[in-house]
Every structure is written in C-alpha cells, then in structure tokens.
Amino acid sequence: MRRNRCDKYFLCLTVLAFVLVVSGCSNRTAKGPGKNNNDNALSRNQSDSFETIPQSNVINKEYLDSYKPQKTDYNFYFTYKIVHSWWDAVALGMEDAVRQFEEKGIHITYDYRAPEEMSAYDQVQRIKKAAALNEYDVLGVDVADIDIVTPVINQIIAQGHKVMTFSSSDSGKENGCNRIAYVGNTHNMEDGMDLAEALCRYLNYKGKVAMLVGNEGAPCHEDRAKGARKVFAKYEGIELVDVKYDEDNDVKAYNFTKDFLAAYPDLNGIICCNMSNSVGAGRAVQEAGKAGKVIIVGMDHDERALKYMRDGIIYALAIQDCYSIGFDTITTAVKIADGVLPGSLYPEKTEEITTVFYQKDAAGLLRSLYGVID
C-alpha cells in the first residue's frame, strides 16, 4: 500500500520533539510505517550518585555522505519483527534520509511492514512474497529467528535478489547467512551486560534477580539475556531465580512480573531485555508498592518506561539510537542497490550507539522525545 509516512502520530510527535525539520515530507509518495502495517521508588539521591550522559546522545543528526547514487529512483522492502513504537523511531531516521535524497533529486519509496504479533514464519512468507514481486531493489530483514529465516534469505539471494539485514537483529556470516550487510545494533550482548552490571552494582552484588527476555529465538533479545547471564554468573551473591519470555508484550510482562513478586517475596531486581517488558515490569512493581525495593533495569525509550524512570520505579534504561539505524539503513540500501559491496564506502556491520540513562536524565528525555513538560 502506497501512503504518506508522515501522518503517523508517533513520527509527527517525534519529529517535532527532535526538531529534525522533516516537515517537507508531504510531497513524497512513499509507503509508510505504523500500526496498520500488518497485512491486515528509587530515591533521587541514590540515582543522582551515578554519572550520567547528556541527552543529546539519544539521537545523532546525520547527513548524506558524498556517494552519488547511480539511479534517480529506488524502491525498497523492509520487514521488521512486530508493530511497535521502537520501529517507528527507526522509521524517523529512514524518513530523514529519504528527505535528504529527495533534495538531491533521488526519489526513494519503500514498504515497511510487520505483523501485530511476532512470527518468524510470518516473516518468511513476507520476504518470499516481496521477492516474487520482482519490484524491489533491496529487501531488508530484521531477523525474527536466525534458524528459521536464514535459509530463506539465502534462497532469495540465490534467486538473484539483494538482501540486507537491519534494525536490531542480524544473521551474519557466522550463521551461514549470505546477507550483504547489516545496519543496526551490533552489541546487544554488551548492552545486556551493561544493564546487568548497573543492576548488580546498585544491589551491592547481592540479591535475587529475575529476567524478562522477549521473543524466544530473536537474536537481539537472546543476546541481551546471554550478556546478563554472563554478568550474573560472575558474582557469587547474585542469584538468577527465574526467566520468562514475554513475546515483547507489556501485558504479558506485567503478568510475569506479578508472578515473580508472588513466587519470590524477597526478589531484589528485574532485568528487562526489550522495550515492552520494562513497561509491564514497572507497572507491576508500582502496583505492588515495591518501587525502590525491586530494582528494574531495561531497554529503550517507551514514554511510559521513561515516566517510570522519572518517578523512581525503573532505575536505568539503555536507549539505542534508532534514528541512526533508520538513516543508515536507507543510505546502505542505496549503495547495495547500486551493486556496491561492503568496504570503504560502508561497513558490513554498523556500530550504532546505545547509552545507559538514569533517573536524573528522565525529565530531559521526556521533553526531547515526547514533549512532556512537568
């Protein structure tokens, strides 16, 4: 479906908040992201004791490099794991890249689609159908499950299509995947380790912790969980008592957290490995009156999670630079479409930034990301 991408609420709000000046998108004929794209209390003193990082690190405004595209029109297909505001933020960077190309006379359209519930089998069907249309210069896949999706990527490449991976989950050469390049987070395990270290440090390296992962088989979620386990195993005083997969759903995360609190009355902390489960965990801990007693660390920039962090219910959030992921996805797709292989003009894997923020950062993040002023 061809539609204007800038009519989506999240993007409009975020464009305004980030002041990226992308209001000129009303004259583009692009196919858009959004929620219809399926085919169908921690004390302030304690928090303030940690050094924090300026809010400008949430987003790094980018500009096109000196590469000159070989065509004037490009058409891309991108499929990501699940309809979710995290990927709307990635689309913001895509929009800005498209706008900058448009100013240079390069017209880019793209499909950006995902299911309402994550399914690797759904993703396989989507990329097969997209390839069969033979109308896309590049297919981009945010890999839902390495084992299931990799063989299909290789099959499509063998048929002559150009495939990249992007966003939060790669399937690389080490997995036998022949994808051309990956744009996104290359350090999910390290992000999990950073969050686990923050939690352990706050707990003085003693206590019982639980973990909410997300989608079983999703590389980014599994890698964060793996990194967290690695850190917890270092400290004799830390006991990982339970792990649940909430399918990147805040309601399921809420229910699992209630189960944690009931089963482990002496629970000290929860680590959350995706954007949704921080919200569910925060809600459950708040309702139980255990803010500041059960310490939560989690991922990314959901407005509700940022408010929980502001209010001392969530201790720390590791926020990825979604804008850069989206921007670099478009610029890399153009080069791939032109037949340029990874090398001096772009890397096989990017290294986008993730920054850990604490309570004292929350008000600034809410202002810059959502225009929330308290």
C-alpha positions as CSV (number, residue, x, y, z in Angstrom):
1,M,0.0,0.0,0.0
2,R,1.4,3.4,-1.0
3,R,0.9,6.1,1.6
4,N,2.4,9.2,3.1
5,R,4.6,8.2,6.0
6,C,4.3,11.4,8.0
7,D,0.6,11.0,9.0
8,K,1.6,8.7,11.9
9,Y,1.2,10.2,15.3
10,F,4.4,8.9,16.8
11,L,6.5,10.1,13.9
12,C,4.9,13.6,13.9
13,L,5.4,13.9,17.7
14,T,9.0,12.7,17.5
15,V,9.9,14.9,14.5
16,L,8.6,17.9,16.5
17,A,10.4,16.8,19.6
18,F,13.7,16.1,17.9
19,V,13.4,19.3,15.8
20,L,14.7,17.5,12.8
21,V,12.9,19.7,10.3
22,V,11.3,17.0,8.2
23,S,8.1,18.8,7.6
24,G,8.7,18.7,3.8
25,C,7.6,15.1,3.6
26,S,4.0,15.9,2.4
27,N,5.1,15.9,-1.2
28,R,6.6,12.4,-1.2
29,T,4.9,9.3,-2.5
30,A,6.3,6.8,0.0
31,K,4.9,3.7,1.7
32,G,4.6,4.1,5.3
33,P,5.2,2.5,8.7
34,G,2.9,2.4,11.6
35,K,0.3,0.5,13.4
36,N,-1.6,-0.6,10.4
37,N,1.3,-2.1,8.5
38,N,0.4,-5.7,9.2
39,D,-1.4,-7.0,6.2
40,N,-4.2,-7.0,8.0
41,A,10.6,4.5,44.5
42,L,14.2,4.5,43.9
43,S,15.3,7.6,45.8
44,R,16.6,10.6,43.8
45,N,19.7,10.8,45.9
46,Q,20.6,7.2,45.2
47,S,20.0,7.7,41.4
48,D,21.9,11.0,41.3
49,S,25.0,9.4,42.7
50,F,25.8,8.0,39.2
51,E,27.4,10.0,36.5
52,T,25.0,10.4,33.6
53,I,25.3,11.2,29.9
54,P,23.9,14.2,28.0
55,Q,20.5,13.7,26.4
56,S,21.9,14.7,23.0
57,N,23.3,11.2,22.8
58,V,19.8,9.8,22.3
59,I,19.9,11.0,18.7
60,N,22.7,12.0,16.4
61,K,21.5,14.0,13.4
62,E,23.0,12.6,10.2
63,Y,23.7,13.9,6.7
64,L,24.2,12.1,3.4
65,D,27.8,11.3,2.6
66,S,29.5,12.2,-0.8
67,Y,28.3,9.0,-2.5
68,K,26.5,9.7,-5.8
69,P,23.6,7.2,-6.4
70,Q,23.6,5.6,-9.8
71,K,19.8,5.9,-10.3
72,T,17.2,8.5,-9.6
73,D,14.5,6.1,-8.4
74,Y,14.8,3.3,-5.8
75,N,12.2,1.0,-4.2
76,F,12.9,-1.0,-1.1
77,Y,11.1,-3.6,1.1
78,F,11.7,-3.8,4.8
79,T,10.1,-6.2,7.2
80,Y,10.7,-5.9,11.0
81,K,9.7,-8.2,13.9
82,I,6.5,-6.7,15.2
83,V,4.3,-3.5,15.0
84,H,5.8,-1.4,17.8
85,S,6.8,2.2,18.5
86,W,10.5,1.2,18.6
87,W,10.4,0.6,14.9
88,D,8.5,3.9,14.4
89,A,11.6,5.6,15.8
90,V,13.8,3.7,13.3
91,A,11.4,4.9,10.6
92,L,12.1,8.5,11.7
93,G,15.7,8.1,10.5
94,M,14.6,6.5,7.3
95,E,12.3,9.5,6.7
96,D,15.1,11.9,7.1
97,A,17.4,10.1,4.8
98,V,14.6,9.9,2.1
99,R,14.0,13.6,2.5
100,Q,17.7,14.4,2.0
101,F,17.9,12.2,-1.0
102,E,14.8,13.9,-2.4
103,E,16.5,17.3,-2.1
104,K,19.3,15.9,-4.4
105,G,16.8,14.6,-7.0
106,I,16.8,11.0,-5.8
107,H,13.4,9.5,-5.3
108,I,13.0,6.7,-2.8
109,T,9.9,4.7,-1.9
110,Y,9.8,1.8,0.5
111,D,7.4,-0.7,2.1
112,Y,7.9,-1.0,5.8
113,R,5.7,-3.8,7.2
114,A,5.4,-6.1,10.2
115,P,2.8,-8.4,11.9
116,E,0.9,-7.5,15.0
117,E,2.5,-10.5,16.8
118,M,6.0,-11.7,16.1
119,S,6.3,-14.8,14.0
120,A,9.4,-16.0,12.1
121,Y,7.1,-17.9,9.8
122,D,5.1,-14.8,9.0
123,Q,8.4,-13.0,8.2
124,V,9.4,-15.9,5.9
125,Q,6.2,-15.5,4.0
126,R,6.6,-11.8,3.7
127,I,10.0,-11.8,2.2
128,K,9.1,-14.7,-0.2
129,K,6.2,-12.7,-1.5
130,A,8.2,-9.5,-1.7
131,A,10.9,-11.3,-3.7
132,A,8.3,-12.9,-6.0
133,L,7.1,-9.4,-7.0
134,N,10.5,-8.6,-8.5
135,E,9.9,-4.8,-7.9
136,Y,12.3,-4.1,-5.1
137,D,15.9,-3.0,-5.5
138,V,16.8,-4.4,-2.0
139,L,15.0,-6.4,0.6
140,G,15.7,-5.6,4.3
141,V,15.0,-8.1,7.1
142,D,15.0,-7.5,10.9
143,V,15.6,-11.2,11.6
144,A,12.9,-12.7,13.8
145,D,14.7,-16.1,14.2
146,I,18.1,-17.0,12.8
147,D,17.4,-20.7,12.3
148,I,14.1,-20.2,10.5
149,V,14.8,-17.1,8.5
150,T,18.4,-17.6,7.4
151,P,17.8,-20.4,4.9
152,V,15.1,-18.3,3.2
153,I,17.3,-15.2,3.0
154,N,20.0,-17.4,1.3
155,Q,17.4,-18.9,-1.0
156,I,16.2,-15.5,-2.1
157,I,19.8,-14.3,-2.7
158,A,20.4,-17.4,-4.8
159,Q,17.5,-16.3,-6.9
160,G,19.3,-13.0,-7.7
161,H,17.8,-10.7,-5.1
162,K,19.8,-8.3,-2.9
163,V,19.1,-8.8,0.8
164,M,20.4,-6.9,3.8
165,T,19.5,-7.1,7.5
166,F,18.7,-4.1,9.6
167,S,17.4,-2.8,12.9
168,S,18.0,-4.9,16.0
169,S,18.7,-8.4,14.8
170,D,21.2,-9.7,12.3
171,S,22.0,-13.1,10.9
172,G,25.6,-12.9,9.8
173,K,28.3,-15.0,8.1
174,E,28.9,-16.9,11.4
175,N,25.3,-18.2,11.0
176,G,25.9,-19.2,7.4
177,C,23.8,-16.2,6.2
178,N,24.7,-14.6,2.8
179,R,23.1,-11.3,3.5
180,I,25.1,-8.4,2.1
181,A,25.3,-6.1,5.1
182,Y,23.7,-5.4,8.5
183,V,22.7,-2.0,9.8
184,G,21.8,-1.9,13.5
185,N,22.8,-2.8,17.0
186,T,26.0,-5.0,16.8
187,H,26.4,-5.1,20.6
188,N,23.2,-6.5,22.1
189,M,25.2,-8.8,24.3
190,E,27.2,-5.9,25.6
191,D,24.0,-3.9,26.2
192,G,22.7,-6.8,28.4
193,M,26.0,-6.9,30.2
194,D,25.9,-3.1,30.9
195,L,22.4,-3.3,32.3
196,A,23.2,-6.3,34.4
197,E,26.3,-4.5,35.8
198,A,24.2,-1.5,36.6
199,L,21.7,-3.7,38.5
200,C,24.4,-5.7,40.3
201,R,26.2,-2.5,41.3
202,Y,23.1,-1.0,42.8
203,L,22.4,-4.2,44.7
204,N,25.9,-4.2,46.0
205,Y,26.4,-7.5,44.2
206,K,24.0,-9.4,46.4
207,G,20.4,-10.4,45.8
208,K,17.8,-12.4,43.9
209,V,17.0,-11.2,40.3
210,A,14.6,-12.3,37.6
211,M,14.7,-11.7,33.9
212,L,12.2,-10.9,31.2
213,V,13.6,-11.7,27.7
214,G,11.1,-11.1,25.0
215,N,10.8,-13.4,21.9
216,E,12.4,-16.8,22.0
217,G,14.9,-17.0,19.1
218,A,15.0,-13.3,18.5
219,P,18.8,-12.6,18.3
220,C,18.7,-9.2,20.0
221,H,16.6,-10.4,22.9
222,E,18.6,-13.6,23.3
223,D,21.9,-11.8,23.1
224,R,21.0,-9.3,25.8
225,A,19.8,-12.2,28.0
226,K,23.1,-14.0,27.3
227,G,25.1,-11.0,28.3
228,A,23.1,-10.5,31.5
229,R,23.6,-14.2,32.5
230,K,27.3,-13.8,31.9
231,V,27.4,-10.9,34.4
232,F,25.2,-12.5,37.0
233,A,27.4,-15.6,36.9
234,K,30.4,-13.5,37.9
235,Y,29.0,-12.6,41.3
236,E,28.5,-15.3,43.9
237,G,26.0,-13.1,45.7
238,I,23.7,-12.7,42.7
239,E,21.1,-15.4,42.1
240,L,19.1,-15.5,38.9
241,V,15.9,-17.1,40.1
242,D,13.6,-17.0,37.1
243,V,13.5,-16.2,33.4
244,K,10.3,-15.6,31.3
245,Y,9.7,-14.9,27.6
246,D,7.0,-12.2,27.3
247,E,7.0,-12.0,23.5
248,D,7.7,-8.3,23.6
249,N,4.3,-7.7,25.1
250,D,3.9,-5.3,28.0
251,V,0.7,-7.1,29.3
252,K,2.5,-10.4,29.4
253,A,5.5,-8.8,31.0
254,Y,3.2,-7.3,33.6
255,N,1.6,-10.7,34.4
256,F,5.0,-12.4,34.6
257,T,6.3,-9.8,36.9
258,K,3.3,-10.3,39.2
259,D,4.2,-14.0,39.2
260,F,7.8,-13.1,40.1
261,L,6.7,-11.0,43.0
262,A,4.4,-13.7,44.3
263,A,6.8,-16.5,43.9
264,Y,9.8,-14.6,45.3
265,P,8.8,-12.2,48.0
266,D,12.4,-11.4,48.6
267,L,13.1,-10.5,45.0
268,N,15.6,-7.7,44.6
269,G,15.7,-6.9,40.9
270,I,14.4,-7.5,37.4
271,I,16.3,-7.0,34.1
272,C,14.2,-6.4,31.0
273,C,15.6,-7.3,27.6
274,N,13.3,-5.4,25.3
275,M,11.3,-2.1,25.2
276,S,7.9,-3.5,26.2
277,N,8.8,-5.6,29.2
278,S,10.2,-2.6,31.1
279,V,6.7,-1.1,30.9
280,G,5.0,-4.2,32.2
281,A,7.5,-4.8,35.0
282,G,7.3,-1.1,36.0
283,R,3.5,-1.3,36.3
284,A,3.5,-4.5,38.3
285,V,6.2,-3.2,40.7
286,Q,4.4,0.1,41.2
287,E,1.1,-1.6,41.9
288,A,2.8,-3.9,44.4
289,G,4.2,-0.9,46.3
290,K,7.8,-2.2,45.8
291,A,9.4,0.7,43.9
292,G,12.9,1.1,45.3
293,K,12.7,-2.4,46.7
294,V,12.6,-4.4,43.4
295,I,15.1,-2.6,41.1
296,I,14.3,-2.6,37.4
297,V,16.7,-2.0,34.5
298,G,15.5,-2.2,30.9
299,M,15.8,-1.2,27.3
300,D,14.9,1.8,25.2
301,H,12.6,4.8,25.1
302,D,8.9,3.9,25.6
303,E,7.3,7.0,27.1
304,R,5.7,5.0,29.9
305,A,9.0,3.5,30.8
306,L,10.7,6.9,30.9
307,K,8.0,8.1,33.2
308,Y,8.5,5.1,35.5
309,M,12.2,6.0,35.5
310,R,11.4,9.7,36.3
311,D,9.3,8.5,39.2
312,G,11.9,6.1,40.6
313,I,10.1,2.9,39.6
314,I,12.7,2.0,36.9
315,Y,16.3,2.5,37.8
316,A,18.1,2.6,34.4
317,L,17.2,2.3,30.7
318,A,19.7,1.5,27.8
319,I,18.5,3.6,24.8
320,Q,19.5,2.7,21.3
321,D,20.0,5.4,18.6
322,C,17.0,4.3,16.5
323,Y,17.3,7.4,14.3
324,S,20.8,6.5,13.1
325,I,19.8,2.9,12.5
326,G,17.0,4.1,10.2
327,F,19.1,6.7,8.4
328,D,22.0,4.3,7.8
329,T,19.6,1.6,6.6
330,I,18.4,3.8,3.7
331,T,21.9,5.0,2.7
332,T,23.2,1.5,2.8
333,A,20.3,0.1,0.8
334,V,21.0,2.7,-1.9
335,K,24.6,1.5,-2.2
336,I,23.6,-2.1,-2.2
337,A,21.1,-1.5,-4.9
338,D,23.9,0.0,-7.0
339,G,25.9,-3.1,-6.6
340,V,28.4,-1.6,-4.1
341,L,29.7,-4.3,-1.7
342,P,30.8,-3.5,1.9
343,G,34.2,-2.0,2.1
344,S,35.5,1.6,2.1
345,L,32.0,3.1,1.3
346,Y,30.1,1.3,4.1
347,P,30.9,-1.5,6.6
348,E,29.5,-5.0,6.6
349,K,28.1,-4.2,10.0
350,T,27.5,-0.8,11.6
351,E,28.1,0.0,15.2
352,E,25.2,2.2,16.3
353,I,25.3,3.7,19.8
354,T,23.4,2.5,22.9
355,T,23.5,4.8,26.0
356,V,22.5,3.9,29.6
357,F,20.4,6.6,31.2
358,Y,19.4,7.0,34.9
359,Q,16.7,8.8,36.8
360,K,18.1,12.3,36.6
361,D,18.1,12.1,32.8
362,A,14.4,11.1,32.6
363,A,12.8,14.6,32.6
364,G,15.1,15.7,29.8
365,L,14.5,12.6,27.8
366,L,10.7,13.0,28.1
367,R,11.0,16.6,26.9
368,S,13.2,15.8,24.0
369,L,11.5,12.7,22.8
370,Y,7.8,13.3,23.6
371,G,7.4,17.0,24.5
372,V,6.5,16.1,28.1
373,I,7.0,19.0,30.5
374,D,6.2,18.5,34.1
